[in-house]
Amino acid sequence: MKNQSPAAEVPASRRALVEAIVASTVGTTIEWYDFFLYGVMAALVFPKLFFPQASPFVGQLLSFGTYTTGFVARPLGGAIFGYLGDRIGRKSTLVATLLLMGLSTTCIGLLPTHDQIGLTAPIALTLLRIVQGLGVGGEWGGSVLLALEYGHRGRRGFFASWPQAGVPLGLLGSAGIVAILQGWMSAESFLDWGWRVPFLLSAVLILVGFVIRIRIFETPLFRQLQETKQVAHAPITETLQKHWREVLLVMGSRISENSCFYLFAIYVLTYGETVLGVERSQMLRAVNVAAAVEFFCIPLWGYLSDRWSRKGMFLAGSLALIAFAGPYYFLLEKREPFAIVTAVVISLACCHAMLYSVQASLIPELFGTRLRYTGASLGYQLAAPIAGGTAPLIAASLVHAYPGNWGPLAAYLVVISVLSLGCVYFLAETSRKDLSAASE
């Protein structure tokens, strides 16, 4: 090895970096395909299949209630897999989360409905959603760390943003396959058996993701910890003792991003159909276009966070979200295809993407390598139950309480954005931090 020239080492390093980014992005895309697919179905068909005896409004709340259980489980998944990721490594943990997510999603596709097994159906659906939450709770930390720790000496904001780009791809895949099936078959056939197809397709996608992830090596920074025997023995305890402030601030900073995403990407499907009277296919088309645009915007914002600053980009995204809260609903209320697509594209590709892209580098960089998986996962996932998990429920309740008035919905977006803006203000700027020198 000593005789090998530095020039000969560069291509191998670049290849390893590219493989790590591809593995993290593909795996994240598949896992979020599974997670978002549930959200799309919770908005479109689950009220009729699993809560047929409830009124439309109550059935919608019950359906979104099972959806919320996945968010409640995410902090537990973050703690479990964060512990494993800081104890045994990033790679093995990521393979486990992928398999867990895929099996639970496939089982949902095989689940009998309320008409077939009664109350057992929604109970089983809720339990499988909890398993999904555990899997995705551990996925995020590992996927961004894989890219971040392989590219820790380069453009970390850009490299780490690629797994984040897997989120709109997963959304595009889930909403896209639903739109294709609804256009291909009758509404009765889709409600009868067609809704199962996207869930069963997950089994094939998981095999692809497994093959890709099993090929990669452990990250250089974690291998260094293993070689020097500095791996944390109690990462959860250490994180809560030494970094409780960072964990709480990260949780608060994520509330706006997490909430607005599920309003812009999931609840908007219900809002368009039940409030605006817009055809379901038109709302799905708008979400698909926005997801495709956001896929390219996330790496762009990540790149700009390297050139500018993490906090600066996040603060700019928060201000953009505050400014667009009113215009977003104003455009939707026009009920015109171009206005709807414009509203959804700006909300996701601009407002949400600015916040989401920079989180992949800002949050993990706050913690040293020994505690990075646990610290990043806990802070990130603790926001899920109180933000994304409740956002559709809060929105549906506001619409029910104030019919014909979108002002409370816009005010809700402004309030949570101000809260997150305040939290990120107190976080440290991390874009120039040397990750290899940080041990805790």
Phi, psi and omega in degrees: 000327182294333181279351182284133182285153177302324180298327180286339181278335185296312181301320179297319179295317179294320179297318178297320179296314180297316179297321179294317180295317179297315181298317181290321182290315180296314179298318178296320178302315182293315182295320180283335169303312180298314185292317181287327179303319177299317180298317179298315180290327177297328179279329191256316190232334185300324177303323181280329185273325186246348177224054187289338183275349181274160174294161181306317181292314180294320178298322177296316179296318179295320179296313177292337176294317175294325176300320182293330181300329176297325178288324178297326181282343186297319176299323177295318176297320177298320180292314182297307184282336171296317176300312181294322181294326178274347180261312186248345176128161183286317187298307183299322180295319181293324176296319180295317180295323180297314181293319180299315180295316183294319180295317181294321180293318178298320179295326176298322178294340180259001189285131173294154182267180181299323180295338183264319184229011174070219185295341178299330183296306179294330177294313179296321178299318180295318180296319178293326176294323177297318178297319175302316180298321177298316182294313182287336177296328178266345185289313189301309183303315182291321183292317179287328177293325179301314179286318184295315185281339171283326182251033189292340179263001181244222183274081188298319180300320179290312182297314184289340181286341183296317173301326177296327178293341175293339180293306176297331175295318177296320177295317179299318180295315182291311179293325181293315181293325177294317179297320179296314181294320179293328177283336185271327185238166180288161179299324180293318180292321179296318180289332182282308183217341185297330181296339181285333187303312181298327178290318180290330177299335180301328180300320179291317181297322180297322178297320178296312180297322180297315180298320181291315185286329182291342183278338187280161177261167176296154183293149181301321182292322179286325175299323178297319176297317180297319182292326180265005178055046178248015180296137182294138179271330180222071188298324180293312179299314180297319181296315181290332178282318188262336188229029181299325181295314179297320180298314180294319180292322176297316178303312180295322181292337183273348187301315182292312181300313184292318180294310186294328180298314183285341171284317184284330188253330185248303184294333180300334178295315178290319181299316180296319184282314188270331183260313184273340183073026180269145180300142182302321182297326180291321179291319177297322179297318180296318179295320180295316178298315181297319179296320179296318179292320181295329178304322179277332183284326183300309176299328178297312179295324176297318177298317180292332177292333174288323182281329183255262176196157180294308183296321179299317179294319181293317179297320178296319178296321179296317179294323178295320179295318178298316183292330186265355183304311179291308179303329179301307181287330176298316179293318179299320183295343177291337176061023178256140184307313182295318180295320180294314179298317179300315180299313184289322180295312180296319182297320182271308187286334180256291186298305183290316185298324179298320179285315189289323183297317186284339179298328184296334177256318183301312186290306180297328181292345179288343186241150175286168185300323182300325187239013189293316181296313181293311183298313181295318182293316180297309181299318182293312188278338178296337178284338188301311183296323185269353182245273182299325182293328182260344185304311178297324179293316179296316180297315179297322179292320178295320178296320180291322182282329182234069183299135178079006182233111181270359180303314178299326178294316178295321179297322177301316178297319181295315183298312182291331178291320177296319178300312180293323178300319178295320180293316183291335179300327183269000175280155179284149172281128190241000189295336180254012183286140177271105185290331181289340182268351184265119183259343182226000000 
